[in-house]
Amino acid sequence: MFQARGEKYWYIPDGFIPPDSTGALTSHESICVLNCSSEEAIIHITIYFEDREPMDDIMEIVQGRRTKHIRTSSLLKEGASIPIGVPYAIEVQSNIPIIVQYSRLDSTQAENTLMSTMAFPIKNNL
């Protein structure tokens, strides 16, 4: 049996789906999850905004000993998606420890930009 690694609570304060794309690559963002455990991870995602109520309790499953790249543009809550070109933040909660990374591809200009960073882990739910 493979042991879980990471934390159960992760935060990404800077979310923003770029409104434009150029060339063959579409601007997008991804929540990248690594589950080192044999057990599946049940993930609940909350999206926070500056001027509206959060989109909460969006569920994703990451099978044991797998990775999953979740495009934020694919997240839906009651048929609504994250608006493009609007700042937001992300909370990721899991039933078991996981590792979370965040990536953004900005292809609004011919010179593409790729940004990736580790999410901020919380050791326990404060």
DSSP file (Angstrom, degrees, kcal/mol; ACC not computed):
  #  RESIDUE AA STRUCTURE BP1 BP2  ACC     N-H-->O    O-->H-N    N-H-->O    O-->H-N    TCO  KAPPA ALPHA  PHI   PSI    X-CA   Y-CA   Z-CA
    1    1 A M              0   0    0      0, 0.0     2,-0.4     0, 0.0    36,-0.0   0.000 360.0 360.0 360.0 136.2    0.0    0.0    0.0
    2    2 A F        -     0   0    0      1,-0.0    36,-1.7     0, 0.0    37,-0.3  -0.761 360.0-125.5 -95.9 135.6    1.3    3.4   -0.9
    3    3 A Q        -     0   0    0     -2,-0.4     2,-0.1    34,-0.2    -1,-0.0  -0.496  23.4-108.9 -82.8 144.1    1.2    6.2    1.7
    4    4 A A        -     0   0    0     -2,-0.2     2,-0.3    32,-0.1    94,-0.1  -0.409  35.2-165.2 -67.5 146.2   -0.4    9.6    1.1
    5    5 A R        +     0   0    0     92,-0.6     2,-0.3    29,-0.1    31,-0.3  -0.946  45.1  24.6-130.8 151.8    1.9   12.5    0.8
    6    6 A G  S    S-     0   0    0     -2,-0.3     2,-0.3    91,-0.1    93,-0.2  -0.758  88.7 -57.0 104.4-144.9    1.2   16.3    1.0
    7    7 A E  E     -A   98   0A   0     91,-2.3    91,-2.8    -2,-0.3    89,-0.1  -0.856  26.0-129.5-137.2 168.7   -1.6   18.1    2.7
    8    8 A K  E    S+     0   0A   0    114,-0.4    86,-2.4    -2,-0.3     2,-0.4   0.645  91.9  54.7 -95.0 -18.6   -5.4   18.1    2.7
    9    9 A Y  E     +AB  93 122A   0    113,-0.8   113,-2.5    84,-0.2     2,-0.3  -0.974  61.6 171.0-125.3 127.4   -5.9   21.9    2.3
   10   10 A W  E     -AB  92 121A   0     82,-2.5    82,-2.9    -2,-0.4     2,-0.4  -0.977  12.1-160.1-136.0 146.3   -4.3   24.0   -0.5
   11   11 A Y  E     -AB  91 120A   0    109,-2.1   109,-3.1    -2,-0.3    80,-0.2  -0.986  11.2-174.2-133.4 140.0   -4.8   27.7   -1.6
   12   12 A I  E     -A   90   0A   0     78,-2.7    78,-3.0    -2,-0.4     3,-0.1  -0.926   5.4-175.6-129.5 103.2   -4.1   29.5   -4.8
   13   13 A P  E     +     0   0A   0      0, 0.0     2,-0.7     0, 0.0    -1,-0.1   0.711  68.1  62.2 -76.9 -19.5   -4.8   33.3   -4.4
   14   14 A D  E     +     0   0A   0     73,-0.1     2,-0.4    76,-0.1    75,-0.2  -0.783  59.6 155.5-117.0  90.5   -4.2   34.4   -8.0
   15   15 A G  E     +A   88   0A   0     73,-3.3    73,-2.3    -2,-0.7     2,-0.2  -0.902   3.3 152.5-109.9 143.0   -6.5   32.9  -10.6
   16   16 A F        -     0   0    0     -2,-0.4    68,-0.1    71,-0.2    12,-0.1  -0.715  32.1-148.4-169.2 112.9   -7.2   34.5  -13.9
   17   17 A I        -     0   0    0     69,-0.4    68,-2.4    66,-0.4    69,-0.2  -0.787  34.1-121.6 -86.2 112.6   -8.3   32.9  -17.2
   18   18 A P        -     0   0    0      0, 0.0     9,-0.1     0, 0.0    89,-0.1  -0.251  13.4-140.2 -56.9 138.6   -6.8   35.1  -19.9
   19   19 A P  S    S+     0   0    0      0, 0.0     2,-0.3     0, 0.0    65,-0.1   0.687  76.5  46.5 -77.3 -18.1   -9.5   36.4  -22.2
   20   20 A D        -     0   0    0      6,-0.0    87,-0.4     2,-0.0     2,-0.3  -0.843  57.9-168.1-126.5 159.5   -7.6   36.1  -25.5
   21   21 A S        -     0   0    0     -2,-0.3     2,-0.3    87,-0.2    87,-0.2  -0.984   4.5-160.9-140.7 150.9   -5.5   33.5  -27.3
   22   22 A T    >   -     0   0    0     85,-1.5     3,-0.6     3,-0.4    87,-0.1  -0.951  56.9  -1.8-128.7 153.4   -3.2   33.7  -30.3
   23   23 A G  T 3  S-     0   0    0     -2,-0.3    84,-0.0     1,-0.2    -2,-0.0  -0.278 114.4 -37.7  69.6-154.5   -1.9   31.0  -32.5
   24   24 A A  T 3  S+     0   0    0      2,-0.1     2,-0.4    -3,-0.0    -1,-0.2   0.645 114.0  85.5 -83.6 -16.8   -2.6   27.3  -31.9
   25   25 A L    <   -     0   0    0     -3,-0.6     2,-0.5    82,-0.1    -3,-0.4  -0.742  68.3-143.3 -95.2 132.2   -2.4   27.4  -28.1
   26   26 A T        -     0   0    0     -2,-0.4    -5,-0.1    -5,-0.1    79,-0.1  -0.780  24.1-114.9 -91.7 130.7   -5.5   28.4  -26.0
   27   27 A S        +     0   0    0     -2,-0.5     2,-0.3    -7,-0.1    79,-0.2  -0.410  56.2 144.4 -59.7 134.9   -4.9   30.5  -22.9
   28   28 A H  E     -E  105   0B   0     77,-1.9    77,-3.2    -2,-0.1     2,-0.3  -0.980  40.6-131.9-163.2 170.8   -5.8   28.4  -19.8
   29   29 A E  E     -E  104   0B   0     -2,-0.3    43,-1.6    75,-0.2    44,-0.5  -0.949  18.5-162.8-129.9 153.3   -5.1   27.5  -16.2
   30   30 A S  E     -EF 103  71B   0     73,-2.6    73,-2.4    -2,-0.3     2,-0.7  -0.999  19.9-144.3-139.1 141.3   -4.8   24.2  -14.5
   31   31 A I  E     -EF 102  70B   0     39,-2.6    39,-2.8    -2,-0.4     2,-0.6  -0.932  28.5-155.3 -95.2 115.1   -4.9   22.8  -11.0
   32   32 A C  E     -EF 101  69B   0     69,-3.4    69,-2.8    -2,-0.7     2,-0.4  -0.851  11.6-169.6-101.0 119.4   -2.4   20.0  -11.1
   33   33 A V  E     -EF 100  68B   0     35,-2.9    35,-2.2    -2,-0.6     2,-0.5  -0.911  10.9-165.4-116.4 133.4   -3.0   17.3   -8.5
   34   34 A L  E     -EF  99  67B   0     65,-2.6    65,-2.0    -2,-0.4     2,-0.6  -0.979   2.3-169.3-116.2 122.8   -0.6   14.5   -7.5
   35   35 A N  E     + F   0  66B   0     31,-2.8    31,-0.9    -2,-0.5    30,-0.5  -0.924   9.8 175.2-113.1 105.5   -2.1   11.6   -5.5
   36   36 A C        +     0   0    0     -2,-0.6    -1,-0.1   -31,-0.3    62,-0.1   0.571  52.8  95.7 -84.7 -10.8    0.7    9.3   -4.2
   37   37 A S  S    S-     0   0    0     60,-0.3    28,-1.8     2,-0.2   -34,-0.2  -0.336  78.6-129.0 -78.8 159.4   -1.7    7.2   -2.1
   38   38 A S  S    S+     0   0    0    -36,-1.7    26,-0.4    26,-0.2     2,-0.2   0.713  91.2  82.0 -73.7 -22.4   -3.2    3.9   -3.2
   39   39 A E  S    S-     0   0    0    -37,-0.3    26,-0.3    24,-0.1    -2,-0.2  -0.551  91.1-107.6 -84.7 146.1   -6.6    5.4   -2.1
   40   40 A E        -     0   0    0     -2,-0.2     2,-0.5    24,-0.1    23,-0.2  -0.456  29.9-129.8 -70.7 147.8   -8.6    7.8   -4.4
   41   41 A A  E     -C   62   0A   0     21,-3.1    21,-2.3    -2,-0.1     2,-0.7  -0.875  10.8-153.5-100.3 127.0   -8.6   11.4   -3.4
   42   42 A I  E     -C   61   0A   0     -2,-0.5    53,-1.2    19,-0.2     2,-0.4  -0.904  20.6-164.5-100.1 114.6  -12.0   13.1   -3.2
   43   43 A I  E     -CD  60  94A   0     17,-3.1    17,-2.3    -2,-0.7     2,-0.5  -0.829  14.4-163.5-109.2 136.5  -11.4   16.8   -3.9
   44   44 A H  E     -CD  59  93A   0     49,-3.0    49,-2.5    -2,-0.4     2,-0.4  -0.984  13.1-162.3-117.8 124.8  -13.7   19.7   -3.2
   45   45 A I  E     -CD  58  92A   0     13,-2.8    13,-2.5    -2,-0.5     2,-0.4  -0.883   6.8-167.6-111.8 135.5  -12.9   23.0   -4.9
   46   46 A T  E     - D   0  91A   0     45,-2.4    45,-2.5    -2,-0.4     2,-0.5  -0.988   7.7-155.4-120.4 133.4  -14.1   26.5   -4.0
   47   47 A I  E     -CD  55  90A   0      8,-3.0     8,-2.2    -2,-0.4     2,-0.3  -0.943  11.8-159.5-108.9 122.3  -13.7   29.4   -6.3
   48   48 A Y  E     - D   0  89A   0     41,-2.5    41,-2.0    -2,-0.5     2,-0.3  -0.805   6.6-167.3-104.4 143.6  -13.7   32.9   -4.6
   49   49 A F  E     - D   0  88A   0      3,-0.6    39,-0.2    -2,-0.3     3,-0.0  -0.807  28.6-125.0-123.9 164.7  -14.4   36.2   -6.4
   50   50 A E  S    S+     0   0    0     37,-0.6    -1,-0.1    -2,-0.3    38,-0.1   0.829 106.7  21.4 -74.4 -34.1  -14.0   39.9   -5.5
   51   51 A D  S    S+     0   0    0      2,-0.1     2,-0.3     0, 0.0    -1,-0.1   0.167 117.6  45.5-129.9  18.0  -17.6   40.9   -6.2
   52   52 A R  S    S-     0   0    0     -3,-0.0    -3,-0.6     0, 0.0     0, 0.0  -0.969  87.4 -77.4-154.6 167.1  -19.8   37.8   -6.0
   53   53 A E        -     0   0    0     -2,-0.3    -2,-0.1     1,-0.1    -3,-0.1  -0.319  58.4 -97.1 -66.6 151.2  -20.5   34.7   -4.0
   54   54 A P        -     0   0    0      0, 0.0     2,-0.8     0, 0.0    -6,-0.2  -0.233  20.4-124.8 -66.6 156.1  -18.1   31.8   -4.3
   55   55 A M  E     -C   47   0A   0     -8,-2.2    -8,-3.0     3,-0.0     2,-0.3  -0.926  49.5-175.9 -93.0 109.0  -18.6   28.7   -6.5
   56   56 A D  E     +     0   0A   0     -2,-0.8   -10,-0.2   -10,-0.2   -11,-0.0  -0.731  40.9  24.1-118.5 162.8  -18.3   26.1   -3.9
   57   57 A D  E     +     0   0A   0     -2,-0.3     2,-0.7     1,-0.2    -1,-0.2   0.870  62.3 165.8  59.3  45.0  -18.2   22.3   -3.5
   58   58 A I  E     -C   45   0A   0    -13,-2.5   -13,-2.8    -3,-0.3     2,-0.4  -0.826  27.7-145.6 -86.7 118.5  -17.1   21.5   -7.0
   59   59 A M  E     +C   44   0A   0     -2,-0.7     2,-0.3   -15,-0.2   -15,-0.2  -0.697  24.9 171.3 -98.5 138.6  -16.0   17.8   -6.7
   60   60 A E  E     -C   43   0A   0    -17,-2.3   -17,-3.1    -2,-0.4     2,-0.4  -0.966  20.0-143.5-134.3 151.2  -13.2   16.1   -8.6
   61   61 A I  E     -C   42   0A   0     -2,-0.3     2,-0.5   -19,-0.2   -19,-0.2  -0.961   8.3-168.0-117.1 134.1  -11.8   12.6   -8.1
   62   62 A V  E     -C   41   0A   0    -21,-2.3   -21,-3.1    -2,-0.4     3,-0.1  -0.973  24.8-131.4-120.3 115.0   -8.1   11.7   -8.5
   63   63 A Q    >   -     0   0    0     -2,-0.5     3,-1.0   -23,-0.2   -28,-0.2  -0.129  38.3 -78.4 -60.7 159.0   -7.5    8.0   -8.6
   64   64 A G  T 3  S+     0   0    0    -26,-0.4   -26,-0.2     1,-0.2   -24,-0.1  -0.318 113.8   8.3 -62.0 139.4   -4.8    6.4   -6.4
   65   65 A R  T 3  S+     0   0    0    -28,-1.8     2,-0.3   -30,-0.5    -1,-0.2   0.852 110.9 109.5  57.2  39.9   -1.2    6.8   -7.6
   66   66 A R  E <   -F   35   0B   0     -3,-1.0   -31,-2.8   -31,-0.9     2,-0.3  -0.870  59.7-134.9-136.1 167.8   -2.3    9.1  -10.4
   67   67 A T  E     -F   34   0B   0     -2,-0.3     2,-0.4   -33,-0.2   -33,-0.2  -0.901  15.6-165.6-119.9 154.6   -2.1   12.8  -11.4
   68   68 A K  E     -F   33   0B   0    -35,-2.2   -35,-2.9    -2,-0.3     2,-0.7  -0.983  11.1-154.5-143.6 130.9   -4.9   14.9  -12.8
   69   69 A H  E     -F   32   0B   0     -2,-0.4     2,-0.8   -37,-0.2   -37,-0.2  -0.917  16.6-163.7-105.9 110.7   -4.7   18.3  -14.5
   70   70 A I  E     -F   31   0B   0    -39,-2.8   -39,-2.6    -2,-0.7     2,-0.4  -0.838  11.3-143.1-102.1 108.6   -8.0   20.1  -14.0
   71   71 A R  E >   -F   30   0B   0     -2,-0.8     3,-1.8   -41,-0.2     4,-0.4  -0.557   9.0-142.7 -69.3 127.0   -8.5   23.0  -16.3
   72   72 A T  G >  S+     0   0    0    -43,-1.6     3,-1.2    -2,-0.4    10,-0.5   0.802  99.1  64.4 -63.8 -27.3  -10.3   25.7  -14.3
   73   73 A S  G 3  S+     0   0    0    -44,-0.5    -1,-0.3     1,-0.2   -43,-0.1   0.685  98.2  56.8 -68.5 -15.6  -12.4   26.6  -17.4
   74   74 A S  G <  S+     0   0    0     -3,-1.8     2,-0.3     7,-0.1    -1,-0.2   0.570  80.3 108.5 -90.2 -10.0  -13.9   23.1  -17.1
   75   75 A L    <   -     0   0    0     -3,-1.2     7,-0.6    -4,-0.4     2,-0.4  -0.520  49.9-174.2 -72.7 129.4  -15.1   23.6  -13.5
   76   76 A L  E     -H   81   0C   0     -2,-0.3     2,-0.4     5,-0.1     5,-0.2  -0.963  19.1-173.0-127.3 142.0  -18.9   23.9  -13.4
   77   77 A K  E >  S-H   80   0C   0      3,-2.5     3,-1.9    -2,-0.4   -19,-0.1  -0.946  83.8 -22.9-132.5 112.6  -21.3   24.7  -10.5
   78   78 A E  T 3  S-     0   0    0     -2,-0.4     3,-0.1     1,-0.3    -1,-0.1   0.883 128.0 -51.3  52.7  42.2  -25.0   24.4  -11.4
   79   79 A G  T 3  S+     0   0    0      1,-0.3     2,-0.3     0, 0.0    -1,-0.3   0.330 115.1 116.6  82.4  -7.2  -24.1   24.9  -15.1
   80   80 A A  E <   -H   77   0C   0     -3,-1.9    -3,-2.5     3,-0.0    -1,-0.3  -0.736  46.1-161.3 -97.2 143.3  -22.1   28.1  -14.5
   81   81 A S  E     -H   76   0C   0     -2,-0.3    -5,-0.1    -5,-0.2    -8,-0.1  -0.678  36.7 -78.4-113.7 171.5  -18.3   28.3  -15.2
   82   82 A I        -     0   0    0     -7,-0.6     2,-0.1   -10,-0.5    -1,-0.1  -0.532  56.1-112.8 -67.4 129.3  -15.6   30.6  -14.0
   83   83 A P    >   -     0   0    0      0, 0.0     3,-0.9     0, 0.0   -66,-0.4  -0.394  29.0-116.8 -66.0 141.5  -15.9   33.9  -16.0
   84   84 A I  T 3  S+     0   0    0      1,-0.2    -3,-0.0   -68,-0.1   -68,-0.0  -0.568  96.1  19.8 -76.7 139.6  -13.0   34.6  -18.4
   85   85 A G  T 3  S+     0   0    0    -68,-2.4    -1,-0.2    -2,-0.2   -69,-0.0   0.659  96.9 117.0  78.0  16.6  -10.9   37.7  -17.6
   86   86 A V    <   -     0   0    0     -3,-0.9   -69,-0.4   -69,-0.2    -1,-0.2  -0.972  66.4-120.6-119.6 127.9  -12.1   37.9  -14.0
   87   87 A P        +     0   0    0      0, 0.0   -37,-0.6     0, 0.0     2,-0.3  -0.359  43.2 159.1 -64.5 144.2   -9.7   37.5  -11.0
   88   88 A Y  E     -AD  15  49A   0    -73,-2.3   -73,-3.3   -39,-0.2     2,-0.3  -0.954  30.2-133.7-154.3 171.2  -10.5   34.7   -8.6
   89   89 A A  E     - D   0  48A   0    -41,-2.0   -41,-2.5    -2,-0.3     2,-0.4  -0.903  17.7-137.2-130.0 160.2   -8.8   32.5   -6.0
   90   90 A I  E     -AD  12  47A   0    -78,-3.0   -78,-2.7    -2,-0.3     2,-0.4  -0.958  10.7-168.4-126.9 135.0   -9.0   28.7   -5.4
   91   91 A E  E     -AD  11  46A   0    -45,-2.5   -45,-2.4    -2,-0.4     2,-0.5  -0.990  10.5-167.1-116.3 129.8   -9.4   26.6   -2.3
   92   92 A V  E     -AD  10  45A   0    -82,-2.9   -82,-2.5    -2,-0.4     2,-0.4  -0.977   6.0-178.0-119.8 121.1   -8.7   22.8   -2.7
   93   93 A Q  E     -AD   9  44A   0    -49,-2.5   -49,-3.0    -2,-0.5     2,-0.3  -0.959   3.9-173.5-119.1 138.0   -9.7   20.4    0.0
   94   94 A S  E     - D   0  43A   0    -86,-2.4   -51,-0.2    -2,-0.4     4,-0.1  -0.931  32.7-133.7-129.9 152.7   -9.1   16.7   -0.1
   95   95 A N  E    S+     0   0A   0    -53,-1.2   -52,-0.1    -2,-0.3   -87,-0.1   0.705  98.4  28.7 -75.9 -19.6  -10.1   13.8    2.1
   96   96 A I  E    S-     0   0A   0    -54,-0.2   -89,-0.1   -89,-0.1     2,-0.1  -0.917 105.9 -78.2-132.7 160.8   -6.5   12.5    2.0
   97   97 A P  E     +     0   0A   0      0, 0.0   -92,-0.6     0, 0.0   -60,-0.3  -0.363  57.0 165.7 -61.4 137.3   -3.1   14.3    1.6
   98   98 A I  E     -A    7   0A   0    -91,-2.8   -91,-2.3   -94,-0.1     2,-0.4  -0.845  35.1-116.4-139.3 173.6   -2.3   15.4   -1.9
   99   99 A I  E     -E   34   0B   0    -65,-2.0   -65,-2.6    -2,-0.3     2,-0.4  -0.978  28.8-162.4-119.0 134.0    0.2   17.7   -3.7
  100  100 A V  E     +E   33   0B   0     -2,-0.4    19,-2.2   -67,-0.2     2,-0.3  -0.967  12.0 175.4-125.7 130.1   -1.2   20.7   -5.7
  101  101 A Q  E     -EG  32 118B   0    -69,-2.8   -69,-3.4    -2,-0.4     2,-0.4  -0.901  17.4-145.4-124.3 155.7    0.5   22.8   -8.3
  102  102 A Y  E     -EG  31 117B   0     15,-3.1    15,-2.6    -2,-0.3     2,-0.3  -0.979  15.4-175.8-127.8 135.5   -1.0   25.6  -10.4
  103  103 A S  E     -EG  30 116B   0    -73,-2.4   -73,-2.6    -2,-0.4     2,-0.4  -0.975   8.3-168.4-133.4 146.4   -0.2   26.5  -14.0
  104  104 A R  E     -EG  29 115B   0     11,-3.0    11,-2.8    -2,-0.3     2,-0.6  -0.995   6.1-162.2-133.3 128.4   -1.3   29.3  -16.4
  105  105 A L  E     -EG  28 114B   0    -77,-3.2   -77,-1.9    -2,-0.4     2,-0.7  -0.954  10.5-169.7-106.0 117.2   -0.6   29.4  -20.1
  106  106 A D  E     + G   0 113B   0      7,-3.2     7,-2.3    -2,-0.6     3,-0.3  -0.918  17.9 163.6-110.2 108.3   -1.1   33.0  -21.4
  107  107 A S        +     0   0    0     -2,-0.7   -85,-1.5   -87,-0.4     5,-0.1  -0.083  35.6 120.1-113.1  32.6   -1.1   33.1  -25.2
  108  108 A T  S    S+     0   0    0    -87,-0.2     2,-0.3     3,-0.1   -87,-0.2   0.737  78.9  40.4 -68.6 -21.0   -2.6   36.6  -25.5
  109  109 A Q  S    S-     0   0    0     -3,-0.3   -87,-0.3     2,-0.2     4,-0.1  -0.813  96.3-106.7-120.6 165.0    0.5   37.6  -27.4
  110  110 A A  S    S+     0   0    0     -2,-0.3     2,-1.1     1,-0.2    -1,-0.1   0.827 111.5  70.7 -60.1 -31.5    2.6   35.8  -30.0
  111  111 A E  S    S-     0   0    0      2,-0.0    -2,-0.2    -3,-0.0    -1,-0.2  -0.758  89.6-144.9 -87.8  97.1    5.3   35.3  -27.2
  112  112 A N        -     0   0    0     -2,-1.1     2,-0.4    -5,-0.1    -5,-0.2  -0.217   8.2-149.8 -64.6 151.6    3.5   32.7  -25.0
  113  113 A T  E     -G  106   0B   0     -7,-2.3    -7,-3.2    -4,-0.1     2,-0.5  -0.991   9.1-169.1-124.8 130.6    4.0   32.8  -21.3
  114  114 A L  E     -G  105   0B   0     -2,-0.4     2,-0.4    -9,-0.2    -9,-0.2  -0.985   7.8-177.6-119.2 125.2    3.8   29.7  -19.0
  115  115 A M  E     +G  104   0B   0    -11,-2.8   -11,-3.0    -2,-0.5     2,-0.3  -0.967   3.9 173.5-121.7 136.5    3.7   30.2  -15.3
  116  116 A S  E     +G  103   0B   0     -2,-0.4     2,-0.3   -13,-0.2   -13,-0.2  -0.998   3.4 162.7-143.0 141.7    3.6   27.5  -12.7
  117  117 A T  E     -G  102   0B   0    -15,-2.6   -15,-3.1    -2,-0.3     2,-0.2  -0.991  40.5-100.0-152.9 154.2    3.8   27.5   -8.9
  118  118 A M  E     -G  101   0B   0     -2,-0.3   -17,-0.3   -17,-0.2     2,-0.0  -0.549  42.2-118.4 -72.0 141.7    3.1   25.3   -6.0
  119  119 A A        -     0   0    0    -19,-2.2  -107,-0.2    -2,-0.2   -19,-0.1  -0.298  35.7 -96.5 -69.4 166.1   -0.2   26.0   -4.2
  120  120 A F  E     -B   11   0A   0   -109,-3.1  -109,-2.1    -2,-0.0     2,-0.2  -0.796  41.0-147.8 -91.2 117.5    0.0   27.1   -0.6
  121  121 A P  E     -B   10   0A   0      0, 0.0     2,-0.5     0, 0.0  -111,-0.2  -0.593   5.7-154.1 -87.3 146.9   -0.5   24.2    1.8
  122  122 A I  E     -B    9   0A   0   -113,-2.5  -113,-0.8    -2,-0.2  -114,-0.4  -0.981  10.8-146.1-115.5 129.7   -2.2   24.4    5.2
  123  123 A K  S    S+     0   0    0     -2,-0.5     2,-0.3     1,-0.1  -115,-0.1   0.779  80.1   0.8 -70.1 -26.6   -1.2   21.7    7.7
  124  124 A N  S    S-     0   0    0   -117,-0.1     2,-0.9    -3,-0.0    -1,-0.1  -0.980  87.1 -88.4-153.7 163.0   -4.6   21.6    9.3
  125  125 A N              0   0    0     -2,-0.3    -2,-0.0     1,-0.2     0, 0.0  -0.643 360.0 360.0 -77.9 106.7   -8.0   23.2    8.9
  126  126 A L              0   0    0     -2,-0.9    -1,-0.2     0, 0.0    -3,-0.0   0.470 360.0 360.0 -76.2 360.0   -7.7   26.3   11.1
